Amino acid sequence: MTPEDARTLLTPEALALLDGLPPIESSDDVLRVSTRLHKEGVAPGLIAVVLTQAKLRRQARTKFGQFSERMLLTEDGVQQATRLPVAAAHASRLTRAGILRVADLGCGIGADSLAFAAADVDVLAVDADPVTAAFAGFNLAPWPNVRVLQARAEEVDLSRELGSPEDDGSAVDTGAVFLDPARRVSEPSGSAARAPSDSAARGLASLQERGGTRGRGSHRTWNPEQFSPSLDWVFRVAHQWPTGVKLGPGLPHELIPDDAEAEWVSDHGDVVEVSLWFGALTEHPGARSALLHDDAGWHRIVSDDRDPQVGPLQRWLYEPDGAVIRARALGALAARHDLTTIDETIAYLTGAEFVESPFMRGFEVLDDLPFDDRKVKMRLAELGVRRVTVKKRGADIDPAALAKQWNRQLCKQRGKQRGERRGRDSGKSSPAASGTPLGLAQHQVTGTGAKTVTDRQSGAGTGAGTGTGAGAGIGARAGASASKGTGTGTGPSAGAAVEPGRTADETIVFVTRVAGRHRAIIARRA
């Protein structure tokens, strides 16, 4: 969105045209509306601007719900904005601490400021980008307790806005800072990066000593100076005023100051951020936790800095929420439910009994075999699998491509079996003449005698290949002896939890590593 586009949009004519558009849900709708507006003599530039806004409002529904229909948006703003339930949780943290005023530095299009204002907190919303600040002003205009300022975070006089900090680092009144640092895309040509210092520098140095700044399963390099404002500046502010900081969930633990409370936030299974809280906003100083939001509300589990014990694969396999993995709370989750992990480097848990928990999803294990393409395909066919989803951890595969290949071959196999059945049926005498009870013949044509399974949850396994390397590592502190007997042949029998005469609508194959060997764990959702 250019400044010229913004000026075009911020006119009564454009806003009226935007609000009067019919629902636009598809490319056909875009073409139909565009054609009509052209015929009505609307300027092409204005048409382009309002249709772009209509598209962004549609994309923003998942974050803002019905509020998106009255907002002005930028593409980056939609991508980076806090989801409203998560913003409400930020606001709740401020109100629990008695905060009455907040400087929202890096406010974007205003999602967090909107939640703060709704909680009766006075807000100074600040963004460096002129277009973003203008749109934030529009979005926050209904709230009289909000001021919007276009400026860099470092330019804001926080002492004037919030009160001067005391010698002990606390503020003299009930003001706080909320920061959402933006990652710099690139450094100016020929510029030299500033050397990080203080806590940020110590964290960066620690990572460099260990061979770089890439976390296990991550391809993003975290440099404290690649943010605007820099993390060094952010942490200096955080030690003067009560402060909340929103960062990407891949933030290495080594960069988090020891006195900060860190919570990795998951919204309906999507790990969306890590929130750092300082000063009066900390409720558990130094704690690392996972905070999950689902239809039942909010759930928290605090890391105890332990890794789960390693044990053999059992009847149930559990896939922990990504926030639990990021917060290194697997040990606490495993201890709570008497679970173990299948490998000290893999973030799957296992147990003999089914456990209902918002922090993980359970899968009933049907078979466990070496990851061999031919053997896995044969076993899937024997189990009568109709559709398969592939998830991975610790394996260098493309899960979506592998699922597509296996599903195509399973479909061919079913077609072949139907052809063989028709051939056998056409060459047989009638069931009555052969002495076979009527209605039995059609149940005796699979040819394998294998038992098959039923998926007990409709729609299971949507989103093939959703497993990522983000949780590949859970720490290396588990004892070396714990790696023995990790489920290489000691799991459930091939016929476990299998029902004869029925087929699975969808089955999940977990391609993972157990005791240094790649395994294919075939399972169905609980």
C-alpha positions in Angstrom: 0.0 0.0 0.0 1.6 3.2 -1.2 1.0 6.7 0.4 -0.8 7.6 -2.8 -3.1 4.6 -2.5 -3.7 5.5 1.2 -4.7 9.1 0.3 -7.1 7.7 -2.3 -8.7 5.4 0.2 -8.9 7.9 3.0 -11.6 9.9 1.3 -15.4 9.9 1.9 -16.0 8.7 -1.7 -13.7 5.8 -1.4 -14.8 4.7 2.1 -18.5 4.9 1.0 -17.7 2.8 -2.1 -15.8 0.2 0.0 -18.5 -0.1 2.6 -21.1 -0.5 -0.1 -19.4 -3.4 -2.0 -21.3 -6.7 -2.1 -19.7 -9.8 -0.5 -16.5 -10.7 -2.5 -15.5 -14.3 -1.9 -14.0 -15.4 -5.2 -12.1 -14.2 -8.3 -15.4 -14.4 -10.2 -16.9 -11.9 -7.6 -13.9 -9.6 -8.2 -14.4 -9.7 -11.9 -18.1 -9.1 -11.7 -17.8 -6.2 -9.3 -14.9 -4.6 -11.2 -16.8 -4.8 -14.4 -19.8 -3.2 -12.9 -17.8 -0.3 -11.3 -16.0 0.3 -14.6 -19.4 0.6 -16.4 -20.5 3.0 -13.7 -17.6 5.3 -14.5 -15.6 4.7 -11.3 -11.9 5.6 -11.8 -9.7 2.5 -12.3 -7.3 3.5 -9.5 -10.1 3.8 -7.0 -11.5 0.4 -8.1 -8.1 -1.2 -7.6 -7.7 0.3 -4.1 -11.2 -0.6 -2.8 -11.0 -4.2 -4.2 -7.6 -4.7 -2.6 -9.2 -3.6 0.7 -12.1 -6.0 0.2 -9.6 -8.8 -0.3 -7.6 -7.9 2.8 -10.8 -7.7 4.9 -11.7 -11.1 3.8 -8.3 -12.4 4.7 -8.4 -10.7 8.1 -11.6 -12.4 9.2 -9.6 -15.2 10.9 -7.9 -12.7 13.1 -10.5 -10.0 13.6 -13.8 -11.6 12.9 -16.6 -9.1 12.2 -14.3 -6.2 13.1 -12.4 -6.7 9.9 -15.4 -5.4 7.9 -14.9 -1.9 9.3 -11.0 -1.7 9.3 -8.4 -0.4 6.9 -5.7 -2.8 6.4 -2.3 -3.4 4.8 -1.0 -6.8 3.6 1.9 -6.7 6.1 -0.5 -5.5 8.8 -2.8 -8.4 8.3 0.0 -10.9 8.4 1.7 -9.5 11.5 -1.3 -8.4 13.5 -2.2 -10.1 16.8 -5.3 -12.3 16.7 -8.0 -10.7 18.7 -8.3 -13.5 21.4 -4.5 -13.2 21.9 -4.7 -9.4 22.0 -7.4 -9.8 24.7 -5.1 -12.0 26.7 -2.4 -9.3 26.5 -5.0 -6.7 27.7 -6.0 -9.0 30.5 -2.4 -9.2 31.7 -2.2 -5.4 31.9 -5.5 -5.0 33.8 -4.5 -7.8 36.3 -1.4 -5.7 37.0 -3.4 -2.5 37.5 -2.0 -0.8 34.4 -4.0 2.3 33.4 -1.8 3.6 30.6 0.2 1.9 27.9 2.5 2.9 25.1 2.0 0.4 22.3 5.2 0.8 20.3 5.0 -0.8 16.9 1.2 -0.9 17.0 0.7 -1.9 13.4 -2.9 -1.6 12.3 -3.9 -1.5 15.9 -5.0 -5.0 17.1 -3.4 -4.9 20.5 -4.3 -1.2 21.0 -7.9 -2.1 20.2 -7.9 -4.7 23.0 -6.2 -2.4 25.4 -8.7 0.4 24.8 -11.6 -2.0 25.2 -10.2 -2.9 28.6 -10.3 0.8 29.7 -6.6 1.3 29.4 -5.4 4.7 28.0 -3.4 4.0 24.9 -0.6 5.8 23.0 -0.4 3.8 19.7 2.9 4.4 17.8 4.1 3.1 14.4 7.0 4.3 12.3 5.3 3.7 8.9 3.1 6.6 7.8 0.5 4.5 6.0 0.2 2.0 8.9 -0.1 4.8 11.4 -2.8 6.5 9.4 -4.8 3.2 9.1 -4.3 2.6 12.8 -5.7 6.0 13.5 -8.8 5.1 11.4 -9.3 1.7 13.1 -8.9 3.2 16.6 -10.9 6.3 16.0 -14.0 5.0 17.8 -12.0 4.8 21.1 -11.7 8.2 22.9 -8.9 6.8 25.2 -6.5 6.2 22.3 -4.0 8.6 20.7 -2.1 7.5 17.5 1.4 8.8 16.8 3.6 8.3 13.7 7.1 7.9 15.0 9.9 5.5 15.7 9.7 3.7 19.0 13.0 5.2 20.1 11.7 8.7 19.5 8.9 8.4 22.1 9.5 10.2 25.4 8.4 7.4 27.7 9.2 9.4 30.9 6.8 12.1 29.8 4.1 9.5 28.8 4.4 7.1 31.6 6.4 8.7 34.4 10.1 8.5 35.2 11.3 5.1 36.5 12.5 4.8 40.0 16.0 3.8 40.9 14.8 0.2 41.5 13.5 0.0 37.9 9.8 0.4 38.7 7.6 3.2 37.3 6.2 5.9 39.5 2.7 5.4 38.3 0.6 2.7 36.6 2.1 3.0 33.1 3.5 0.2 30.9 5.1 -0.4 27.5 4.0 -3.0 24.9 6.5 -3.6 22.1 6.2 -5.5 18.8 9.6 -5.1 17.2 9.7 -5.5 13.5 12.3 -7.7 11.8 14.4 -5.7 9.3 14.3 -7.3 5.9 17.8 -6.2 5.0 20.5 -3.8 6.0 21.3 -0.8 3.9 24.1 -1.4 1.3 27.5 -0.9 2.8 26.2 -0.4 6.4 27.9 -2.0 9.3 25.7 -3.7 11.9 26.0 -2.4 15.4 27.5 -4.7 17.9 24.8 -6.0 20.4 25.4 -5.5 24.1 24.0 -6.3 27.5 21.6 -9.2 27.8 21.0 -9.5 24.1 24.8 -9.7 23.4 25.2 -12.4 26.0 22.5 -14.5 24.4 23.9 -14.0 20.9 27.4 -14.9 22.1 26.0 -18.1 23.7 24.4 -19.1 20.5 27.6 -18.4 18.4 29.7 -20.5 20.8 27.3 -23.4 20.1 27.8 -23.1 16.3 25.4 -20.4 15.2 22.0 -18.9 15.8 19.8 -21.5 14.1 17.7 -23.4 16.5 17.1 -27.1 15.8 14.5 -27.4 13.1 14.7 -23.6 12.3 16.1 -21.9 9.2 15.9 -18.4 10.6 18.9 -16.7 12.1 18.2 -14.6 15.1 20.3 -11.5 15.5 19.2 -9.0 18.2 20.2 -6.1 16.0 18.0 -7.2 13.0 15.0 -5.8 14.8 13.6 -2.3 14.8 13.9 -1.3 17.6 16.8 -3.6 18.5 16.3 -6.2 21.2 19.0 -4.5 23.2 17.0 -1.3 23.2 13.8 -3.3 24.0 15.3 -5.0 27.0 16.7 -1.7 28.3 13.2 -0.3 28.3 11.8 -3.5 29.8 14.1 -3.0 32.8 12.8 0.5 33.4 9.0 0.2 32.9 6.6 -2.7 33.2 6.8 -4.2 29.7 5.3 -6.8 27.4 7.2 -7.8 24.3 5.6 -9.8 21.4 8.1 -11.8 19.3 8.1 -14.7 16.9 7.8 -18.2 18.5 11.2 -19.3 17.2 13.0 -16.9 19.6 15.9 -18.9 21.1 15.7 -19.3 24.9 19.3 -18.0 25.2 18.1 -14.5 24.1 15.5 -14.3 26.8 16.6 -12.4 29.9 16.6 -14.5 33.1 14.1 -12.2 34.9 11.5 -12.2 32.1 8.5 -14.4 32.1 8.1 -16.1 28.7 4.9 -17.7 27.4 4.6 -19.3 24.0 1.0 -18.8 22.7 -1.0 -21.2 20.6 -4.4 -20.3 19.2 -6.3 -23.4 18.1 -3.1 -25.3 17.3 -1.2 -22.4 15.6 1.8 -21.2 17.6 1.5 -17.5 17.0 4.1 -15.8 19.3 6.2 -15.8 22.4 5.2 -13.1 24.9 7.9 -11.7 27.2 6.7 -10.0 30.4 8.9 -7.8 32.7 8.5 -5.9 36.0 5.0 -5.6 37.3 3.6 -7.5 34.4 5.4 -10.7 35.4 3.2 -13.2 37.3 5.8 -16.0 37.4 9.2 -14.3 37.1 11.7 -16.4 35.1 9.1 -19.0 34.2 8.8 -20.5 30.7 5.3 -21.7 29.8 2.9 -22.6 27.1 -0.4 -20.8 26.9 -3.1 -22.4 24.7 -6.4 -21.1 23.5 -9.2 -23.3 22.1 -13.0 -23.4 22.1 -12.9 -24.3 25.8 -10.9 -21.3 26.8 -7.3 -20.8 27.9 -4.9 -23.4 29.3 -1.3 -23.1 30.7 1.5 -25.5 31.5 4.7 -24.3 33.0 8.0 -25.9 32.1 10.0 -27.5 34.9 13.1 -27.6 32.7 13.1 -31.4 32.5 13.1 -33.7 29.5 10.7 -36.7 29.4 12.1 -40.1 29.9 12.6 -42.4 26.9 10.5 -45.5 26.6 9.1 -48.0 24.1 6.3 -47.1 21.8 3.0 -48.0 23.4 -0.6 -48.2 22.3 -1.1 -44.4 22.2 1.1 -41.8 20.4 0.8 -38.1 21.3 1.6 -35.1 19.3 2.2 -32.2 21.7 1.1 -28.7 20.7 3.9 -26.6 19.2 3.8 -24.1 22.1 4.5 -26.9 24.6 7.6 -27.9 22.5 8.8 -24.4 22.2 8.4 -23.7 25.9 10.4 -26.9 26.7 7.4 -28.1 28.7 7.4 -31.7 27.4 8.9 -33.1 30.6 6.2 -31.4 32.7 3.5 -32.7 30.3 4.9 -36.2 30.3 5.2 -36.3 34.1 1.6 -35.1 34.5 0.2 -38.0 32.5 2.8 -40.8 33.1 4.1 -40.7 29.5 7.5 -41.2 27.9 9.0 -40.1 24.6 9.9 -42.5 21.8 13.4 -40.9 21.3 15.3 -38.3 23.2 15.5 -36.0 20.2 11.9 -36.4 19.0 8.9 -34.5 20.4 6.4 -37.3 20.4 5.1 -38.9 23.6 3.6 -42.3 24.2 1.6 -44.2 26.8 -0.5 -47.2 27.5 -3.7 -45.4 28.3 -5.6 -42.7 26.4 -5.2 -39.2 27.8 -7.5 -36.3 27.1 -5.5 -33.0 27.2 -5.6 -29.7 25.4 -1.8 -29.8 25.2 -1.6 -32.7 22.9 -3.5 -34.9 20.3 -3.7 -38.6 20.8 -3.4 -41.3 18.1 -4.1 -45.0 18.5 -1.1 -47.0 17.1 -2.0 -49.7 14.6 1.5 -50.7 13.5 5.1 -49.7 13.8 7.5 -50.8 11.1 10.8 -49.7 9.5 10.4 -46.8 7.1 10.5 -48.7 3.8 8.3 -47.4 1.0 7.3 -50.8 -0.3 6.6 -52.3 3.1 4.6 -49.3 4.3 2.4 -49.4 1.2 1.8 -53.1 1.6 0.8 -52.7 5.2 -1.5 -49.8 4.4 -3.2 -51.9 1.8 -3.6 -54.8 4.2 -5.2 -52.5 6.7 -7.7 -51.4 4.1 -6.6 -47.8 4.4 -8.5 -45.5 2.0 -6.7 -42.2 2.6 -3.4 -41.4 4.4 -1.9 -38.3 5.9 1.8 -38.2 6.5 3.5 -36.3 9.4 7.2 -36.1 10.1 9.7 -35.3 12.8 13.4 -36.1 12.4 13.0 -37.3 8.8 14.2 -35.6 5.6 11.0 -36.2 3.5 8.3 -34.2 1.9 5.2 -35.4 3.8 2.7 -33.9 1.4 4.4 -35.4 -1.7 4.7 -38.8 0.1 1.0 -38.8 1.1 0.0 -37.9 -2.5 2.0 -40.8 -3.8 0.7 -43.3 -1.3 -2.9 -42.2 -1.8 -2.6 -42.5 -5.5 -1.3 -46.1 -5.1 -3.9 -47.0 -2.6 -6.6 -45.8 -5.0 -5.1 -48.0 -7.8 -5.0 -50.9 -5.4 -8.7 -50.6 -4.7 -9.4 -50.4 -8.3 -7.4 -53.5 -9.0 -9.2 -55.4 -6.2 -12.6 -54.3 -7.5 -11.6 -55.7 -11.0 -10.5 -59.0 -9.5 -13.7 -59.2 -7.5 -15.9 -58.7 -10.6 -13.8 -61.3 -12.4 -14.3 -63.9 -9.6 -18.0 -63.1 -9.2 -18.6 -63.4 -13.0 -17.1 -66.9 -13.0 -19.0 -68.2 -10.0 -22.4 -70.0 -9.8 -25.0 -68.2 -7.7 -24.6 -68.4 -4.0 -27.7 -70.5 -3.6 -26.5 -73.1 -6.1 -23.1 -73.4 -4.5 -24.3 -73.8 -1.0 -22.9 -70.4 0.1 -25.4 -68.5 2.3 -26.9 -65.6 0.4 -25.2 -62.3 1.1 -21.9 -63.8 2.4 -19.9 -64.0 -0.8 -19.5 -60.2 -1.2 -17.7 -60.2 2.2 -15.0 -62.7 1.2 -13.3 -61.0 -1.7 -10.5 -59.0 -0.2 -8.0 -61.8 -0.6 -5.7 -60.8 2.2 -7.6 -61.9 5.3 -6.2 -58.8 7.0 -8.2 -57.0 9.6 -9.0 -53.4 8.9 -9.7 -50.3 10.9 -12.2 -47.5 11.3 -11.3 -43.9 11.8 -13.4 -42.7 14.7 -13.1 -39.0 14.0 -14.7 -37.5 10.9 -12.4 -35.2 8.9 -9.3 -36.6 10.6 -5.9 -35.7 9.3 -6.7 -32.6 7.3 -3.7 -30.7 6.2 -1.3 -33.4 5.0 2.3 -32.7 5.9 1.6 -30.3 8.8 4.4 -31.7 10.9 7.4 -29.5 10.9 10.9 -29.5 12.1 10.1 -26.9 14.7 9.7 -29.5 17.4 12.4 -31.9 16.2 14.6 -31.4 19.3 13.4 -31.6 22.9 16.8 -31.4 24.5 19.7 -33.7 25.0 19.8 -34.0 28.7 18.0 -37.3 29.0 20.3 -40.1 30.2 22.1 -42.2 27.7 20.8 -45.5 29.0 17.2 -44.2 28.4 17.6 -44.7 24.6 17.4 -48.5 24.9 14.2 -50.3 23.8 12.6 -47.4 22.1 9.9 -49.2 20.2 11.7 -50.9 17.4 9.5 -54.0 17.4 8.2 -53.7 20.9 5.1 -51.7 20.1 1.5 -52.9 19.6 1.0 -56.0 17.5 0.0 -55.6 13.9 -3.6 -56.3 14.6 -4.0 -54.0 17.6 -7.2 -52.1 17.9 -8.3 -53.4 14.5 -11.9 -54.2 13.6 -12.7 -56.8 11.0 -14.8 -56.0 7.9 -14.3 -52.2 8.2 -12.0 -49.7 6.5 -10.4 -46.5 7.7 -11.5 -43.2 6.1 -8.1 -41.8 6.9 -5.0 -43.0 8.6 -1.9 -41.1 9.8 1.6 -42.3 9.1 4.2 -40.7 11.4 7.6 -40.9 9.7 10.1 -40.3 12.5 13.3 -41.4 14.2 13.5 -44.0 17.0 16.9 -44.9 18.4 18.6 -43.5 15.3 16.5 -45.5 12.9 13.6 -44.2 10.8 10.3 -45.7 11.5 6.8 -45.5 10.1 4.2 -45.5 12.8 0.7 -46.1 11.4 -2.1 -44.7 13.6 -5.6 -43.3 13.7 -6.9 -40.3 15.6 -8.4 -40.9 19.0 
